[in-house]
Amino acid sequence: MRSRVVLGAAMLVLAGPLVLAPSLAAGPSDPIVAARQASMKEMAAAARAIAEMFNGKRAYEPAAFKAAADTLSTRAGAALVAEFPQGTLGAPSGARLEIGEARPEFEALARHIGRLADALADKAGNAPPEITADMRMGAGLPMDGGSLLGKRPGAAEADPAKMPAEHLLHLILQDCTSCHSKFRRKVE
């Protein structure tokens, strides 16, 4: 009888944590990954809000434009780089291990998004009550300062402070797409 009690107690001690622990079927719940995913969703919602204002799907409101642009500015650049520390790449998140292997390229994209987002936030801070022509992208502005053959090597980059707000948004989205195509895996 005593041996059964000892055996039962031992099983309870060993099995207890497994019963009480959350399921690991969906992968470990890493707070850094969860925070990163939340941050990415905030950036996507902010970019969507600005895009919808420019394409007329959402009413333009200077305060909402500023809030969305500030979100992009706050979350990009160094803050974006900091969200991808070694040891948090790969499953269960969509962050590919290639981020660690090509860290300088990843950081350059994050910093570029940061410079563009900072310029957009500066413009949003002085936003007029209505979208004006000088906020619009306009004809003839290349998306990335290049030609149909791509960016010209050694070409000087235009000053983001001199670009229209809509153009800045398009460049931010272009950089996000480039980053995701190289460094993000589809999570099913």
GISUL-V829481 format. One record per helix or strand of 2 or more residues. SS is the DSSP state (@ for helix, = for strand). FROM is the first residue (numbers start at 0). LEN is the number of residues. If there is no record, write none. Layout:
# GISUL-V829481
<<SS/FROM/LEN> <SS/FROM/LEN>>
This chain:
# GISUL-V829481
<<@/1/19> <@/30/24> <@/61/14> <@/77/5> <@/97/4> <@/102/23> <@/132/3> <@/159/3> <@/164/19>>
